[in-house]
Amino acid sequence: MEAWKTFVAFVDAQDGDATVLEKITDMQRAPIIHLLPTKKSDTIKKNRREALGEKVEAHEPLLFLHARIEQSLRPILPILEKAVEIS
């Protein structure tokens, strides 16, 4: 959500009509939202770019993936499951 707010601020700062963006989100919303949960309770040790220390519980939402078709999720799920280390 923070990235969206930053994007809207960029549009606004460039004298763009940020209200149009609200309509875009309604029209462009992905019909499929897939939850990638944590597999166990522990601490997130790292993600792809940085070390973290956030505690998580088993089956807690880790990522929400948005897609237009189910087939587009299949190749990315294994990659994302390896992108975060919980131990």
C-alpha positions, 0 to 999 in steps of 0.5 A: 500500500505504501508503494501505491501512495508514493506513486499517487504522490508522484502523479500529484507532484507532476500536476497529474490527476490522481483521482483518475488512478482510483478508477484505474485500480477498479478497472485493472484489478486482478481477478485472482488473489493467491495467498502464499502463507508461511509454513511454520512459526519462527522468524523471517531471517532474510528475504531476497535483499535484506536481513529481517527479524520479524516473527511470524506464525504458521499459516500467516499470510506472507505474500498476496499474489495478484494475477489475471489467470491461474496459469501465470501463478504456477511458474512464480510460486516456487521462486517466491517460496525460496525467496524468503527464509524462515528459521 
